[in-house]
Amino acid sequence: MNPSVKTVNIFFATSSGNAKAVAITLQKKLKQNGLRVKFKSILKIDVDTLYSMSALGQYNIFVSSTFGEGQLPDMAQNFYTSLLESIEGNKNIFYSIVGLGDKSYSKFCNSVDVLGDEFERLNFTKVSPDVKFNVDFNSIMDETFQKIAEDIIIDTKNPNPYEASTLMGDDQDEDEVEDIKDGLGYSSKEPVKFKVKEIINLHDEPSPKETRFISFALPESLSYVAGDSFGVMPPMDEKRNPHQDKNPRLYSVSSSQRAYPNEVHVTVGRLVYKDENGKLVKGLCSNYLNDLKVGDEVDGFIRQNTMFRLPKKDTDIIMISIGTGIAPMRGFLQDRVETDGNGKNWLIFGNEHMTCDFLYQQEWIDAKASDNLHNISLAWSHDQDLLIFVQDRILEEKAEFMKWIENGACIYVCGSAKVYEFIHKALVEIFSEFYNITKEQANDKLIDFLDEGRLQKDVL
């Protein structure tokens, strides 16, 4: 082991997997420059972890995407909370930040700013200028990462830059991930036309809701994987309102390209509600999409989500979804059928009423009858006096649930972030009971599941 080699930790935080892929590319570039690199999910650290390593003279690079309206990815929240709660500064923590974002959003690469503000407050030492990648970053990535490597190599602020190399074990390489797709049809910067082939309201009478299944013709140059998202550019206001919301909307893909080679499906609920002043508000894109007709075209793109991927075909899966969160589960099941594996499939689905809100009802019934769906649990919140939700079904069927978990099942969740909190609470409860551990330990176990890909979620 060369004692004069500097050690770099790369911590990634991602929502869709792009930041992880970028972090792996960065890892390779740093190694090409003779640096020693450790690679970890940000799930595994807090500020105390950094403080405990500060005497080792390591360099730390944080690679993070920005989620929603300027938020850190969900997997970075525990780390960020630990930063906010920290008072003691430490100038011997040496860092750089690489952010991924989309300039069509108002808070572009906000993750860089929120992390940077806390690092500055805690007196950490910056080694390289902040990097903010827009969606078309592939062409400048190599040059940018070479500059980061050089900044670390020539850095003289670190008093013990080689200490870690003499104390730490072998390098740890992360598994390869999917290549990042870019170019025409893969980002909001370069949307393409998608033509409507079919559109159906999935609700039956007397439901006042409208949720549309929409099938778009897939341009020949594009491809997608079950778990990806379909991005839609908002329609332009005829009055050319300069304050119009131009942020693209992302909808979970509801199909598998293995089953529908020339189509991509989405499931979109019409959003209509009254604000605090009683004024009727209509969701811009959801109403636009629900009003489409066969033959209409939209400007759209495929957005990869490599953090929401099926396991090997012989692994069991538990799919938990609420309302339109059933969308990716439909694509997952189609994919499982096409790959003809031995893994079992369990759907846990919730909505308001069985008679009119069971989205894709006949497909699920047929899948159960043909043994492609091995278990189905349904929660109709308003079909009885006592409200029943998916987390209640999980608790009711905890013995069977944990039997699947012990058999290696992976858990998939899609729905609102608010509902996920209740699902997470139920999972903590049954893990705590089954393994006879504290709820804090059960939560740590779920963090391990997240890190290992055995718990994957697509929540907003």
Secondary structure as GFF3:
##gff-version 3
##sequence-region A 1 460
A	DSSP	beta_strand	7	13	.	.	.	ID=ss1
A	DSSP	alpha_helix	18	32	.	.	.	ID=ss2
A	DSSP	beta_strand	36	41	.	.	.	ID=ss3
A	DSSP	three_ten_helix	42	44	.	.	.	ID=ss4
A	DSSP	alpha_helix	47	53	.	.	.	ID=ss5
A	DSSP	three_ten_helix	54	56	.	.	.	ID=ss6
A	DSSP	beta_strand	59	65	.	.	.	ID=ss7
A	DSSP	three_ten_helix	74	76	.	.	.	ID=ss8
A	DSSP	alpha_helix	77	85	.	.	.	ID=ss9
A	DSSP	beta_strand	94	100	.	.	.	ID=ss10
A	DSSP	alpha_helix	110	121	.	.	.	ID=ss11
A	DSSP	beta_strand	125	126	.	.	.	ID=ss12
A	DSSP	beta_strand	131	133	.	.	.	ID=ss13
A	DSSP	alpha_helix	138	154	.	.	.	ID=ss14
A	DSSP	alpha_helix	163	167	.	.	.	ID=ss15
A	DSSP	beta_strand	192	201	.	.	.	ID=ss16
A	DSSP	beta_strand	211	217	.	.	.	ID=ss17
A	DSSP	beta_strand	229	232	.	.	.	ID=ss18
A	DSSP	beta_strand	249	252	.	.	.	ID=ss19
A	DSSP	beta_strand	263	269	.	.	.	ID=ss20
A	DSSP	beta_strand	272	274	.	.	.	ID=ss21
A	DSSP	beta_strand	280	282	.	.	.	ID=ss22
A	DSSP	alpha_helix	284	290	.	.	.	ID=ss23
A	DSSP	beta_strand	297	303	.	.	.	ID=ss24
A	DSSP	beta_strand	317	322	.	.	.	ID=ss25
A	DSSP	three_ten_helix	323	326	.	.	.	ID=ss26
A	DSSP	alpha_helix	327	339	.	.	.	ID=ss27
A	DSSP	beta_strand	345	351	.	.	.	ID=ss28
A	DSSP	alpha_helix	354	357	.	.	.	ID=ss29
A	DSSP	alpha_helix	361	369	.	.	.	ID=ss30
A	DSSP	beta_strand	375	380	.	.	.	ID=ss31
A	DSSP	alpha_helix	390	396	.	.	.	ID=ss32
A	DSSP	alpha_helix	398	406	.	.	.	ID=ss33
A	DSSP	beta_strand	410	415	.	.	.	ID=ss34
A	DSSP	alpha_helix	417	435	.	.	.	ID=ss35
A	DSSP	alpha_helix	439	452	.	.	.	ID=ss36
A	DSSP	beta_strand	455	459	.	.	.	ID=ss37
###
